[in-house]
């Protein structure tokens, strides 16, 4: 029974790491929505690595900053 749980945990960690890698690749391409999806999935699969959440937070912060910058730029173009 314990061996089965260990195998499941190893499998979950491996799947979460794969999602984290996909998230990092999307982040580098500035595709923050896709990156956030992968980091969130990684946390859902294996909620023992806080870096999944910090990476997720980074995508949300970067998106908010980018959005605010674009809004300010477009407002300045109108006046």
mmCIF file of the N, C-alpha and C atoms, coordinates in Angstrom:
data_MODEL
# 
_entry.id   MODEL 
# 
loop_
_atom_site.group_PDB 
_atom_site.id 
_atom_site.type_symbol 
_atom_site.label_atom_id 
_atom_site.label_alt_id 
_atom_site.label_comp_id 
_atom_site.label_asym_id 
_atom_site.label_entity_id 
_atom_site.label_seq_id 
_atom_site.pdbx_PDB_ins_code 
_atom_site.Cartn_x 
_atom_site.Cartn_y 
_atom_site.Cartn_z 
_atom_site.occupancy 
_atom_site.B_iso_or_equiv 
_atom_site.pdbx_formal_charge 
_atom_site.auth_seq_id 
_atom_site.auth_comp_id 
_atom_site.auth_asym_id 
_atom_site.auth_atom_id 
_atom_site.pdbx_PDB_model_num 
ATOM 1   N N  . UNK A 1 1  ? 0.823  -1.195 0.000   1.00 0.00 ? 1  UNK A N  1 
ATOM 2   C CA . UNK A 1 1  ? 0.000  0.000  0.000   1.00 0.00 ? 1  UNK A CA 1 
ATOM 3   C C  . UNK A 1 1  ? 0.867  1.260  0.000   1.00 0.00 ? 1  UNK A C  1 
ATOM 4   N N  . UNK A 1 2  ? 1.866  1.320  0.884   1.00 0.00 ? 2  UNK A N  1 
ATOM 5   C CA . UNK A 1 2  ? 2.743  2.482  0.965   1.00 0.00 ? 2  UNK A CA 1 
ATOM 6   C C  . UNK A 1 2  ? 3.523  2.668  -0.330  1.00 0.00 ? 2  UNK A C  1 
ATOM 7   N N  . UNK A 1 3  ? 3.949  1.585  -0.940  1.00 0.00 ? 3  UNK A N  1 
ATOM 8   C CA . UNK A 1 3  ? 4.686  1.654  -2.197  1.00 0.00 ? 3  UNK A CA 1 
ATOM 9   C C  . UNK A 1 3  ? 3.823  2.266  -3.294  1.00 0.00 ? 3  UNK A C  1 
ATOM 10  N N  . UNK A 1 4  ? 2.554  1.908  -3.302  1.00 0.00 ? 4  UNK A N  1 
ATOM 11  C CA . UNK A 1 4  ? 1.615  2.450  -4.283  1.00 0.00 ? 4  UNK A CA 1 
ATOM 12  C C  . UNK A 1 4  ? 1.466  3.958  -4.104  1.00 0.00 ? 4  UNK A C  1 
ATOM 13  N N  . UNK A 1 5  ? 1.396  4.425  -2.858  1.00 0.00 ? 5  UNK A N  1 
ATOM 14  C CA . UNK A 1 5  ? 1.289  5.857  -2.587  1.00 0.00 ? 5  UNK A CA 1 
ATOM 15  C C  . UNK A 1 5  ? 2.552  6.582  -3.041  1.00 0.00 ? 5  UNK A C  1 
ATOM 16  N N  . UNK A 1 6  ? 3.708  5.984  -2.804  1.00 0.00 ? 6  UNK A N  1 
ATOM 17  C CA . UNK A 1 6  ? 4.967  6.577  -3.236  1.00 0.00 ? 6  UNK A CA 1 
ATOM 18  C C  . UNK A 1 6  ? 5.007  6.708  -4.753  1.00 0.00 ? 6  UNK A C  1 
ATOM 19  N N  . UNK A 1 7  ? 4.557  5.683  -5.434  1.00 0.00 ? 7  UNK A N  1 
ATOM 20  C CA . UNK A 1 7  ? 4.543  5.715  -6.893  1.00 0.00 ? 7  UNK A CA 1 
ATOM 21  C C  . UNK A 1 7  ? 3.599  6.804  -7.402  1.00 0.00 ? 7  UNK A C  1 
ATOM 22  N N  . UNK A 1 8  ? 2.445  6.939  -6.752  1.00 0.00 ? 8  UNK A N  1 
ATOM 23  C CA . UNK A 1 8  ? 1.492  7.970  -7.139  1.00 0.00 ? 8  UNK A CA 1 
ATOM 24  C C  . UNK A 1 8  ? 2.073  9.361  -6.918  1.00 0.00 ? 8  UNK A C  1 
ATOM 25  N N  . UNK A 1 9  ? 2.787  9.524  -5.808  1.00 0.00 ? 9  UNK A N  1 
ATOM 26  C CA . UNK A 1 9  ? 3.393  10.822 -5.519  1.00 0.00 ? 9  UNK A CA 1 
ATOM 27  C C  . UNK A 1 9  ? 4.485  11.155 -6.528  1.00 0.00 ? 9  UNK A C  1 
ATOM 28  N N  . UNK A 1 10 ? 5.292  10.188 -6.877  1.00 0.00 ? 10 UNK A N  1 
ATOM 29  C CA . UNK A 1 10 ? 6.341  10.404 -7.873  1.00 0.00 ? 10 UNK A CA 1 
ATOM 30  C C  . UNK A 1 10 ? 5.714  10.772 -9.216  1.00 0.00 ? 10 UNK A C  1 
ATOM 31  N N  . UNK A 1 11 ? 4.656  10.082 -9.574  1.00 0.00 ? 11 UNK A N  1 
ATOM 32  C CA . UNK A 1 11 ? 3.962  10.363 -10.832 1.00 0.00 ? 11 UNK A CA 1 
ATOM 33  C C  . UNK A 1 11 ? 3.374  11.771 -10.818 1.00 0.00 ? 11 UNK A C  1 
ATOM 34  N N  . UNK A 1 12 ? 2.744  12.160 -9.710  1.00 0.00 ? 12 UNK A N  1 
ATOM 35  C CA . UNK A 1 12 ? 2.147  13.486 -9.595  1.00 0.00 ? 12 UNK A CA 1 
ATOM 36  C C  . UNK A 1 12 ? 3.217  14.572 -9.672  1.00 0.00 ? 12 UNK A C  1 
ATOM 37  N N  . UNK A 1 13 ? 4.336  14.352 -8.989  1.00 0.00 ? 13 UNK A N  1 
ATOM 38  C CA . UNK A 1 13 ? 5.418  15.341 -9.014  1.00 0.00 ? 13 UNK A CA 1 
ATOM 39  C C  . UNK A 1 13 ? 5.974  15.488 -10.425 1.00 0.00 ? 13 UNK A C  1 
ATOM 40  N N  . UNK A 1 14 ? 6.132  14.382 -11.119 1.00 0.00 ? 14 UNK A N  1 
ATOM 41  C CA . UNK A 1 14 ? 6.653  14.416 -12.484 1.00 0.00 ? 14 UNK A CA 1 
ATOM 42  C C  . UNK A 1 14 ? 5.688  15.174 -13.411 1.00 0.00 ? 14 UNK A C  1 
ATOM 43  N N  . UNK A 1 15 ? 4.403  14.915 -13.255 1.00 0.00 ? 15 UNK A N  1 
ATOM 44  C CA . UNK A 1 15 ? 3.396  15.613 -14.068 1.00 0.00 ? 15 UNK A CA 1 
ATOM 45  C C  . UNK A 1 15 ? 3.400  17.116 -13.754 1.00 0.00 ? 15 UNK A C  1 
ATOM 46  N N  . UNK A 1 16 ? 3.512  17.456 -12.477 1.00 0.00 ? 16 UNK A N  1 
ATOM 47  C CA . UNK A 1 16 ? 3.542  18.863 -12.072 1.00 0.00 ? 16 UNK A CA 1 
ATOM 48  C C  . UNK A 1 16 ? 4.775  19.566 -12.620 1.00 0.00 ? 16 UNK A C  1 
ATOM 49  N N  . UNK A 1 17 ? 5.915  18.907 -12.588 1.00 0.00 ? 17 UNK A N  1 
ATOM 50  C CA . UNK A 1 17 ? 7.139  19.495 -13.133 1.00 0.00 ? 17 UNK A CA 1 
ATOM 51  C C  . UNK A 1 17 ? 7.018  19.718 -14.645 1.00 0.00 ? 17 UNK A C  1 
ATOM 52  N N  . UNK A 1 18 ? 6.351  18.806 -15.331 1.00 0.00 ? 18 UNK A N  1 
ATOM 53  C CA . UNK A 1 18 ? 6.129  18.975 -16.769 1.00 0.00 ? 18 UNK A CA 1 
ATOM 54  C C  . UNK A 1 18 ? 5.244  20.195 -17.028 1.00 0.00 ? 18 UNK A C  1 
ATOM 55  N N  . UNK A 1 19 ? 4.212  20.373 -16.209 1.00 0.00 ? 19 UNK A N  1 
ATOM 56  C CA . UNK A 1 19 ? 3.338  21.543 -16.349 1.00 0.00 ? 19 UNK A CA 1 
ATOM 57  C C  . UNK A 1 19 ? 4.113  22.828 -16.057 1.00 0.00 ? 19 UNK A C  1 
ATOM 58  N N  . UNK A 1 20 ? 4.970  22.785 -15.046 1.00 0.00 ? 20 UNK A N  1 
ATOM 59  C CA . UNK A 1 20 ? 5.792  23.948 -14.704 1.00 0.00 ? 20 UNK A CA 1 
ATOM 60  C C  . UNK A 1 20 ? 6.697  24.324 -15.875 1.00 0.00 ? 20 UNK A C  1 
ATOM 61  N N  . UNK A 1 21 ? 7.276  23.330 -16.513 1.00 0.00 ? 21 UNK A N  1 
ATOM 62  C CA . UNK A 1 21 ? 8.149  23.586 -17.662 1.00 0.00 ? 21 UNK A CA 1 
ATOM 63  C C  . UNK A 1 21 ? 7.363  24.230 -18.804 1.00 0.00 ? 21 UNK A C  1 
ATOM 64  N N  . UNK A 1 22 ? 6.166  23.707 -19.075 1.00 0.00 ? 22 UNK A N  1 
ATOM 65  C CA . UNK A 1 22 ? 5.329  24.299 -20.124 1.00 0.00 ? 22 UNK A CA 1 
ATOM 66  C C  . UNK A 1 22 ? 4.952  25.738 -19.765 1.00 0.00 ? 22 UNK A C  1 
ATOM 67  N N  . UNK A 1 23 ? 4.682  25.968 -18.493 1.00 0.00 ? 23 UNK A N  1 
ATOM 68  C CA . UNK A 1 23 ? 4.369  27.321 -18.035 1.00 0.00 ? 23 UNK A CA 1 
ATOM 69  C C  . UNK A 1 23 ? 5.536  28.271 -18.223 1.00 0.00 ? 23 UNK A C  1 
ATOM 70  N N  . UNK A 1 24 ? 6.731  27.810 -17.916 1.00 0.00 ? 24 UNK A N  1 
ATOM 71  C CA . UNK A 1 24 ? 7.929  28.636 -18.080 1.00 0.00 ? 24 UNK A CA 1 
ATOM 72  C C  . UNK A 1 24 ? 8.166  28.964 -19.552 1.00 0.00 ? 24 UNK A C  1 
ATOM 73  N N  . UNK A 1 25 ? 7.938  28.003 -20.414 1.00 0.00 ? 25 UNK A N  1 
ATOM 74  C CA . UNK A 1 25 ? 8.102  28.244 -21.853 1.00 0.00 ? 25 UNK A CA 1 
ATOM 75  C C  . UNK A 1 25 ? 7.094  29.280 -22.348 1.00 0.00 ? 25 UNK A C  1 
ATOM 76  N N  . UNK A 1 26 ? 5.857  29.173 -21.891 1.00 0.00 ? 26 UNK A N  1 
ATOM 77  C CA . UNK A 1 26 ? 4.828  30.145 -22.286 1.00 0.00 ? 26 UNK A CA 1 
ATOM 78  C C  . UNK A 1 26 ? 5.161  31.526 -21.727 1.00 0.00 ? 26 UNK A C  1 
ATOM 79  N N  . UNK A 1 27 ? 5.675  31.578 -20.518 1.00 0.00 ? 27 UNK A N  1 
ATOM 80  C CA . UNK A 1 27 ? 6.041  32.853 -19.891 1.00 0.00 ? 27 UNK A CA 1 
ATOM 81  C C  . UNK A 1 27 ? 7.124  33.553 -20.700 1.00 0.00 ? 27 UNK A C  1 
ATOM 82  N N  . UNK A 1 28 ? 8.107  32.794 -21.147 1.00 0.00 ? 28 UNK A N  1 
ATOM 83  C CA . UNK A 1 28 ? 9.190  33.368 -21.954 1.00 0.00 ? 28 UNK A CA 1 
ATOM 84  C C  . UNK A 1 28 ? 8.670  33.958 -23.254 1.00 0.00 ? 28 UNK A C  1 
ATOM 85  N N  . UNK A 1 29 ? 7.587  33.397 -23.752 1.00 0.00 ? 29 UNK A N  1 
ATOM 86  C CA . UNK A 1 29 ? 6.962  33.894 -24.987 1.00 0.00 ? 29 UNK A CA 1 
ATOM 87  C C  . UNK A 1 29 ? 5.960  35.011 -24.685 1.00 0.00 ? 29 UNK A C  1 
ATOM 88  N N  . UNK A 1 30 ? 5.850  35.382 -23.412 1.00 0.00 ? 30 UNK A N  1 
ATOM 89  C CA . UNK A 1 30 ? 4.920  36.404 -22.937 1.00 0.00 ? 30 UNK A CA 1 
ATOM 90  C C  . UNK A 1 30 ? 3.461  36.022 -23.154 1.00 0.00 ? 30 UNK A C  1 
ATOM 91  N N  . UNK A 1 31 ? 3.215  34.733 -23.150 1.00 0.00 ? 31 UNK A N  1 
ATOM 92  C CA . UNK A 1 31 ? 1.846  34.230 -23.230 1.00 0.00 ? 31 UNK A CA 1 
ATOM 93  C C  . UNK A 1 31 ? 1.414  33.911 -21.797 1.00 0.00 ? 31 UNK A C  1 
ATOM 94  N N  . UNK A 1 32 ? 1.061  34.966 -21.068 1.00 0.00 ? 32 UNK A N  1 
ATOM 95  C CA . UNK A 1 32 ? 0.841  34.855 -19.632 1.00 0.00 ? 32 UNK A CA 1 
ATOM 96  C C  . UNK A 1 32 ? -0.398 34.044 -19.276 1.00 0.00 ? 32 UNK A C  1 
ATOM 97  N N  . UNK A 1 33 ? -1.410 34.086 -20.111 1.00 0.00 ? 33 UNK A N  1 
ATOM 98  C CA . UNK A 1 33 ? -2.619 33.310 -19.833 1.00 0.00 ? 33 UNK A CA 1 
ATOM 99  C C  . UNK A 1 33 ? -2.324 31.808 -19.879 1.00 0.00 ? 33 UNK A C  1 
ATOM 100 N N  . UNK A 1 34 ? -1.592 31.387 -20.889 1.00 0.00 ? 34 UNK A N  1 
ATOM 101 C CA . UNK A 1 34 ? -1.222 29.979 -21.009 1.00 0.00 ? 34 UNK A CA 1 
ATOM 102 C C  . UNK A 1 34 ? -0.281 29.589 -19.871 1.00 0.00 ? 34 UNK A C  1 
ATOM 103 N N  . UNK A 1 35 ? 0.678  30.457 -19.566 1.00 0.00 ? 35 UNK A N  1 
ATOM 104 C CA . UNK A 1 35 ? 1.613  30.181 -18.475 1.00 0.00 ? 35 UNK A CA 1 
ATOM 105 C C  . UNK A 1 35 ? 0.860  30.001 -17.162 1.00 0.00 ? 35 UNK A C  1 
ATOM 106 N N  . UNK A 1 36 ? -0.091 30.893 -16.897 1.00 0.00 ? 36 UNK A N  1 
ATOM 107 C CA . UNK A 1 36 ? -0.870 30.808 -15.659 1.00 0.00 ? 36 UNK A CA 1 
ATOM 108 C C  . UNK A 1 36 ? -1.648 29.495 -15.585 1.00 0.00 ? 36 UNK A C  1 
ATOM 109 N N  . UNK A 1 37 ? -2.184 29.062 -16.711 1.00 0.00 ? 37 UNK A N  1 
ATOM 110 C CA . UNK A 1 37 ? -2.921 27.803 -16.751 1.00 0.00 ? 37 UNK A CA 1 
ATOM 111 C C  . UNK A 1 37 ? -2.022 26.637 -16.367 1.00 0.00 ? 37 UNK A C  1 
ATOM 112 N N  . UNK A 1 38 ? -0.814 26.615 -16.909 1.00 0.00 ? 38 UNK A N  1 
ATOM 113 C CA . UNK A 1 38 ? 0.117  25.513 -16.608 1.00 0.00 ? 38 UNK A CA 1 
ATOM 114 C C  . UNK A 1 38 ? 0.599  25.545 -15.154 1.00 0.00 ? 38 UNK A C  1 
ATOM 115 N N  . UNK A 1 39 ? 0.915  26.739 -14.643 1.00 0.00 ? 39 UNK A N  1 
ATOM 116 C CA . UNK A 1 39 ? 1.362  26.831 -13.248 1.00 0.00 ? 39 UNK A CA 1 
ATOM 117 C C  . UNK A 1 39 ? 0.246  26.435 -12.293 1.00 0.00 ? 39 UNK A C  1 
ATOM 118 N N  . UNK A 1 40 ? -0.979 26.818 -12.620 1.00 0.00 ? 40 UNK A N  1 
ATOM 119 C CA . UNK A 1 40 ? -2.132 26.447 -11.795 1.00 0.00 ? 40 UNK A CA 1 
ATOM 120 C C  . UNK A 1 40 ? -2.353 24.937 -11.816 1.00 0.00 ? 40 UNK A C  1 
ATOM 121 N N  . UNK A 1 41 ? -2.243 24.346 -12.984 1.00 0.00 ? 41 UNK A N  1 
ATOM 122 C CA . UNK A 1 41 ? -2.390 22.889 -13.116 1.00 0.00 ? 41 UNK A CA 1 
ATOM 123 C C  . UNK A 1 41 ? -1.305 22.172 -12.303 1.00 0.00 ? 41 UNK A C  1 
ATOM 124 N N  . UNK A 1 42 ? -0.075 22.696 -12.356 1.00 0.00 ? 42 UNK A N  1 
ATOM 125 C CA . UNK A 1 42 ? 1.022  22.094 -11.595 1.00 0.00 ? 42 UNK A CA 1 
ATOM 126 C C  . UNK A 1 42 ? 0.692  22.079 -10.101 1.00 0.00 ? 42 UNK A C  1 
ATOM 127 N N  . UNK A 1 43 ? 0.151  23.187 -9.593  1.00 0.00 ? 43 UNK A N  1 
ATOM 128 C CA . UNK A 1 43 ? -0.213 23.267 -8.180  1.00 0.00 ? 43 UNK A CA 1 
ATOM 129 C C  . UNK A 1 43 ? -1.347 22.308 -7.847  1.00 0.00 ? 43 UNK A C  1 
ATOM 130 N N  . UNK A 1 44 ? -2.322 22.213 -8.747  1.00 0.00 ? 44 UNK A N  1 
ATOM 131 C CA . UNK A 1 44 ? -3.448 21.302 -8.517  1.00 0.00 ? 44 UNK A CA 1 
ATOM 132 C C  . UNK A 1 44 ? -2.996 19.846 -8.451  1.00 0.00 ? 44 UNK A C  1 
ATOM 133 N N  . UNK A 1 45 ? -2.037 19.494 -9.286  1.00 0.00 ? 45 UNK A N  1 
ATOM 134 C CA . UNK A 1 45 ? -1.554 18.116 -9.359  1.00 0.00 ? 45 UNK A CA 1 
ATOM 135 C C  . UNK A 1 45 ? -0.665 17.770 -8.164  1.00 0.00 ? 45 UNK A C  1 
ATOM 136 N N  . UNK A 1 46 ? 0.199  18.720 -7.766  1.00 0.00 ? 46 UNK A N  1 
ATOM 137 C CA . UNK A 1 46 ? 1.145  18.429 -6.684  1.00 0.00 ? 46 UNK A CA 1 
ATOM 138 C C  . UNK A 1 46 ? 1.341  19.688 -5.835  1.00 0.00 ? 46 UNK A C  1 
ATOM 139 N N  . UNK A 1 47 ? 0.460  19.908 -4.857  1.00 0.00 ? 47 UNK A N  1 
ATOM 140 C CA . UNK A 1 47 ? 0.501  21.147 -4.059  1.00 0.00 ? 47 UNK A CA 1 
ATOM 141 C C  . UNK A 1 47 ? 1.530  21.132 -2.929  1.00 0.00 ? 47 UNK A C  1 
ATOM 142 N N  . UNK A 1 48 ? 2.723  20.690 -3.253  1.00 0.00 ? 48 UNK A N  1 
ATOM 143 C CA . UNK A 1 48 ? 3.783  20.641 -2.244  1.00 0.00 ? 48 UNK A CA 1 
ATOM 144 C C  . UNK A 1 48 ? 4.973  21.515 -2.619  1.00 0.00 ? 48 UNK A C  1 
ATOM 145 N N  . UNK A 1 49 ? 4.905  22.168 -3.773  1.00 0.00 ? 49 UNK A N  1 
ATOM 146 C CA . UNK A 1 49 ? 6.005  23.007 -4.237  1.00 0.00 ? 49 UNK A CA 1 
ATOM 147 C C  . UNK A 1 49 ? 5.480  24.432 -4.423  1.00 0.00 ? 49 UNK A C  1 
ATOM 148 N N  . UNK A 1 50 ? 5.856  25.304 -3.520  1.00 0.00 ? 50 UNK A N  1 
ATOM 149 C CA . UNK A 1 50 ? 5.345  26.670 -3.513  1.00 0.00 ? 50 UNK A CA 1 
ATOM 150 C C  . UNK A 1 50 ? 5.772  27.457 -4.752  1.00 0.00 ? 50 UNK A C  1 
ATOM 151 N N  . UNK A 1 51 ? 6.801  27.013 -5.448  1.00 0.00 ? 51 UNK A N  1 
ATOM 152 C CA . UNK A 1 51 ? 7.229  27.758 -6.640  1.00 0.00 ? 51 UNK A CA 1 
ATOM 153 C C  . UNK A 1 51 ? 6.144  27.770 -7.715  1.00 0.00 ? 51 UNK A C  1 
ATOM 154 N N  . UNK A 1 52 ? 5.267  26.780 -7.710  1.00 0.00 ? 52 UNK A N  1 
ATOM 155 C CA . UNK A 1 52 ? 4.167  26.801 -8.677  1.00 0.00 ? 52 UNK A CA 1 
ATOM 156 C C  . UNK A 1 52 ? 3.287  28.028 -8.436  1.00 0.00 ? 52 UNK A C  1 
ATOM 157 N N  . UNK A 1 53 ? 3.052  28.343 -7.165  1.00 0.00 ? 53 UNK A N  1 
ATOM 158 C CA . UNK A 1 53 ? 2.231  29.506 -6.837  1.00 0.00 ? 53 UNK A CA 1 
ATOM 159 C C  . UNK A 1 53 ? 2.966  30.815 -7.072  1.00 0.00 ? 53 UNK A C  1 
ATOM 160 N N  . UNK A 1 54 ? 4.252  30.854 -6.761  1.00 0.00 ? 54 UNK A N  1 
ATOM 161 C CA . UNK A 1 54 ? 4.991  32.094 -7.003  1.00 0.00 ? 54 UNK A CA 1 
ATOM 162 C C  . UNK A 1 54 ? 5.096  32.365 -8.500  1.00 0.00 ? 54 UNK A C  1 
ATOM 163 N N  . UNK A 1 55 ? 5.255  31.322 -9.291  1.00 0.00 ? 55 UNK A N  1 
ATOM 164 C CA . UNK A 1 55 ? 5.278  31.505 -10.743 1.00 0.00 ? 55 UNK A CA 1 
ATOM 165 C C  . UNK A 1 55 ? 3.918  31.986 -11.243 1.00 0.00 ? 55 UNK A C  1 
ATOM 166 N N  . UNK A 1 56 ? 2.865  31.425 -10.695 1.00 0.00 ? 56 UNK A N  1 
ATOM 167 C CA . UNK A 1 56 ? 1.512  31.845 -11.059 1.00 0.00 ? 56 UNK A CA 1 
ATOM 168 C C  . UNK A 1 56 ? 1.309  33.317 -10.713 1.00 0.00 ? 56 UNK A C  1 
ATOM 169 N N  . UNK A 1 57 ? 1.742  33.711 -9.532  1.00 0.00 ? 57 UNK A N  1 
ATOM 170 C CA . UNK A 1 57 ? 1.638  35.115 -9.129  1.00 0.00 ? 57 UNK A CA 1 
ATOM 171 C C  . UNK A 1 57 ? 2.420  36.031 -10.050 1.00 0.00 ? 57 UNK A C  1 
ATOM 172 N N  . UNK A 1 58 ? 3.567  35.566 -10.518 1.00 0.00 ? 58 UNK A N  1 
ATOM 173 C CA . UNK A 1 58 ? 4.370  36.364 -11.446 1.00 0.00 ? 58 UNK A CA 1 
ATOM 174 C C  . UNK A 1 58 ? 3.650  36.618 -12.753 1.00 0.00 ? 58 UNK A C  1 
ATOM 175 N N  . UNK A 1 59 ? 2.929  35.630 -13.235 1.00 0.00 ? 59 UNK A N  1 
ATOM 176 C CA . UNK A 1 59 ? 2.202  35.827 -14.493 1.00 0.00 ? 59 UNK A CA 1 
ATOM 177 C C  . UNK A 1 59 ? 1.088  36.840 -14.295 1.00 0.00 ? 59 UNK A C  1 
ATOM 178 N N  . UNK A 1 60 ? 0.420  36.776 -13.162 1.00 0.00 ? 60 UNK A N  1 
ATOM 179 C CA . UNK A 1 60 ? -0.675 37.713 -12.902 1.00 0.00 ? 60 UNK A CA 1 
ATOM 180 C C  . UNK A 1 60 ? -0.156 39.125 -12.703 1.00 0.00 ? 60 UNK A C  1 
ATOM 181 N N  . UNK A 1 61 ? 0.962  39.281 -11.997 1.00 0.00 ? 61 UNK A N  1 
ATOM 182 C CA . UNK A 1 61 ? 1.541  40.610 -11.798 1.00 0.00 ? 61 UNK A CA 1 
ATOM 183 C C  . UNK A 1 61 ? 2.012  41.208 -13.117 1.00 0.00 ? 61 UNK A C  1 
ATOM 184 N N  . UNK A 1 62 ? 2.690  40.430 -13.914 1.00 0.00 ? 62 UNK A N  1 
ATOM 185 C CA . UNK A 1 62 ? 3.207  40.928 -15.183 1.00 0.00 ? 62 UNK A CA 1 
ATOM 186 C C  . UNK A 1 62 ? 2.058  41.328 -16.100 1.00 0.00 ? 62 UNK A C  1 
ATOM 187 N N  . UNK A 1 63 ? 1.015  40.541 -16.135 1.00 0.00 ? 63 UNK A N  1 
ATOM 188 C CA . UNK A 1 63 ? -0.148 40.863 -16.961 1.00 0.00 ? 63 UNK A CA 1 
ATOM 189 C C  . UNK A 1 63 ? -0.796 42.155 -16.501 1.00 0.00 ? 63 UNK A C  1 
ATOM 190 N N  . UNK A 1 64 ? -0.904 42.355 -15.193 1.00 0.00 ? 64 UNK A N  1 
ATOM 191 C CA . UNK A 1 64 ? -1.514 43.569 -14.660 1.00 0.00 ? 64 UNK A CA 1 
ATOM 192 C C  . UNK A 1 64 ? -0.668 44.791 -14.982 1.00 0.00 ? 64 UNK A C  1 
ATOM 193 N N  . UNK A 1 65 ? 0.637  44.679 -14.848 1.00 0.00 ? 65 UNK A N  1 
ATOM 194 C CA . UNK A 1 65 ? 1.538  45.791 -15.148 1.00 0.00 ? 65 UNK A CA 1 
ATOM 195 C C  . UNK A 1 65 ? 1.473  46.136 -16.635 1.00 0.00 ? 65 UNK A C  1 
ATOM 196 N N  . UNK A 1 66 ? 1.504  45.115 -17.463 1.00 0.00 ? 66 UNK A N  1 
ATOM 197 C CA . UNK A 1 66 ? 1.436  45.326 -18.904 1.00 0.00 ? 66 UNK A CA 1 
ATOM 198 C C  . UNK A 1 66 ? 0.112  45.978 -19.286 1.00 0.00 ? 66 UNK A C  1 
ATOM 199 N N  . UNK A 1 67 ? -0.963 45.506 -18.719 1.00 0.00 ? 67 UNK A N  1 
ATOM 200 C CA . UNK A 1 67 ? -2.285 46.061 -18.998 1.00 0.00 ? 67 UNK A CA 1 
ATOM 201 C C  . UNK A 1 67 ? -2.368 47.528 -18.573 1.00 0.00 ? 67 UNK A C  1 
ATOM 202 N N  . UNK A 1 68 ? -1.856 47.833 -17.401 1.00 0.00 ? 68 UNK A N  1 
ATOM 203 C CA . UNK A 1 68 ? -1.877 49.214 -16.912 1.00 0.00 ? 68 UNK A CA 1 
ATOM 204 C C  . UNK A 1 68 ? -1.032 50.120 -17.806 1.00 0.00 ? 68 UNK A C  1 
ATOM 205 N N  . UNK A 1 69 ? 0.108  49.621 -18.242 1.00 0.00 ? 69 UNK A N  1 
ATOM 206 C CA . UNK A 1 69 ? 0.975  50.397 -19.132 1.00 0.00 ? 69 UNK A CA 1 
ATOM 207 C C  . UNK A 1 69 ? 0.313  50.679 -20.463 1.00 0.00 ? 69 UNK A C  1 
ATOM 208 N N  . UNK A 1 70 ? -0.324 49.681 -21.022 1.00 0.00 ? 70 UNK A N  1 
ATOM 209 C CA . UNK A 1 70 ? -1.015 49.869 -22.300 1.00 0.00 ? 70 UNK A CA 1 
ATOM 210 C C  . UNK A 1 70 ? -2.186 50.829 -22.158 1.00 0.00 ? 70 UNK A C  1 
ATOM 211 N N  . UNK A 1 71 ? -2.908 50.725 -21.056 1.00 0.00 ? 71 UNK A N  1 
ATOM 212 C CA . UNK A 1 71 ? -4.028 51.636 -20.817 1.00 0.00 ? 71 UNK A CA 1 
ATOM 213 C C  . UNK A 1 71 ? -3.535 53.074 -20.740 1.00 0.00 ? 71 UNK A C  1 
ATOM 214 N N  . UNK A 1 72 ? -2.459 53.292 -20.005 1.00 0.00 ? 72 UNK A N  1 
ATOM 215 C CA . UNK A 1 72 ? -1.899 54.637 -19.887 1.00 0.00 ? 72 UNK A CA 1 
ATOM 216 C C  . UNK A 1 72 ? -1.427 55.155 -21.246 1.00 0.00 ? 72 UNK A C  1 
ATOM 217 N N  . UNK A 1 73 ? -0.811 54.304 -22.018 1.00 0.00 ? 73 UNK A N  1 
ATOM 218 C CA . UNK A 1 73 ? -0.330 54.696 -23.340 1.00 0.00 ? 73 UNK A CA 1 
ATOM 219 C C  . UNK A 1 73 ? -1.492 55.124 -24.239 1.00 0.00 ? 73 UNK A C  1 
ATOM 220 N N  . UNK A 1 74 ? -2.533 54.299 -24.287 1.00 0.00 ? 74 UNK A N  1 
ATOM 221 C CA . UNK A 1 74 ? -3.669 54.620 -25.150 1.00 0.00 ? 74 UNK A CA 1 
ATOM 222 C C  . UNK A 1 74 ? -4.399 55.875 -24.685 1.00 0.00 ? 74 UNK A C  1 
ATOM 223 N N  . UNK A 1 75 ? -4.470 56.086 -23.401 1.00 0.00 ? 75 UNK A N  1 
ATOM 224 C CA . UNK A 1 75 ? -5.075 57.319 -22.896 1.00 0.00 ? 75 UNK A CA 1 
ATOM 225 C C  . UNK A 1 75 ? -4.277 58.538 -23.327 1.00 0.00 ? 75 UNK A C  1 
ATOM 226 N N  . UNK A 1 76 ? -2.961 58.404 -23.312 1.00 0.00 ? 76 UNK A N  1 
ATOM 227 C CA . UNK A 1 76 ? -2.118 59.540 -23.701 1.00 0.00 ? 76 UNK A CA 1 
ATOM 228 C C  . UNK A 1 76 ? -2.258 59.839 -25.195 1.00 0.00 ? 76 UNK A C  1 
ATOM 229 N N  . UNK A 1 77 ? -2.588 58.840 -25.976 1.00 0.00 ? 77 UNK A N  1 
ATOM 230 C CA . UNK A 1 77 ? -2.774 59.033 -27.418 1.00 0.00 ? 77 UNK A CA 1 
ATOM 231 C C  . UNK A 1 77 ? -4.075 59.780 -27.722 1.00 0.00 ? 77 UNK A C  1 
ATOM 232 N N  . UNK A 1 78 ? -5.031 59.699 -26.815 1.00 0.00 ? 78 UNK A N  1 
ATOM 233 C CA . UNK A 1 78 ? -6.327 60.323 -27.047 1.00 0.00 ? 78 UNK A CA 1 
ATOM 234 C C  . UNK A 1 78 ? -6.307 61.822 -26.769 1.00 0.00 ? 78 UNK A C  1 
ATOM 235 N N  . UNK A 1 79 ? -5.343 62.276 -26.011 1.00 0.00 ? 79 UNK A N  1 
ATOM 236 C CA . UNK A 1 79 ? -5.332 63.698 -25.635 1.00 0.00 ? 79 UNK A CA 1 
ATOM 237 C C  . UNK A 1 79 ? -4.177 64.420 -26.221 1.00 0.00 ? 79 UNK A C  1 
# 
